[in-house]
């Protein structure tokens, strides 16, 4: 397949939007304490909601703290937003914090550099398993991982013995990237074969916590 015809996947999350499109995609953000903020103007979402309530003559009670206001707005979701300004404000508030939450999770993946697999990609993965069978695809996973291991060894050799030869190191980097892509596709197939991706996610989080504990305690990395 001609790589020039494949549409690239741009990054969607950024902390420094430069145009209207990026600003729209990053309009809200989740702060360290879990509350949602607007970027432009920089303002807590709850304060933004208070200003909207005041500006539109809403009957929503503002004589409360932010947590109570958030709960009140959730209750007003039962008001018809087509007929009630209270319902419309509550809906707007909910959309903004939900949007920020989704953006935050997407940012985890993009920051980690995990390649995105579109719907047709997932369909292709299932077709491959169905056509070739589970056992052959398991063998293919072993093969691709072996090739990545070889590419890593070549990179290690290039860095060790050719640290002044940038061209060889560049080629080694490109080879590792190519093999990472092959292995990632096979990992996606393995998840499809063994099922329960949410359990894999949970194990990843547990192992990251274990690694963090090792690093914080100055211990040797656990396997």
Secondary structure, 3 states (H helix, E strand, C coil): CCHHHCCCCCCCCCCCCCCHHHHHHCCEEECCCCCEEECCCCEEHHHHHHHHHHHCCCCCCCCCCHHHHHHHHHHHHHCCCCCCHHHHHHHHHHHHHHHHHHHHHHHHHHHHCCCCCCHHHHHHHHHHHHHHCHHHHHHHHHHHHHHHHHHHHHHHHHHHHCCCCHHHHHHHHHHHHHHHHHHHHHHHHHHHHHCCHHHHHHHHHHHHHHHHHHHHHCCCCCC
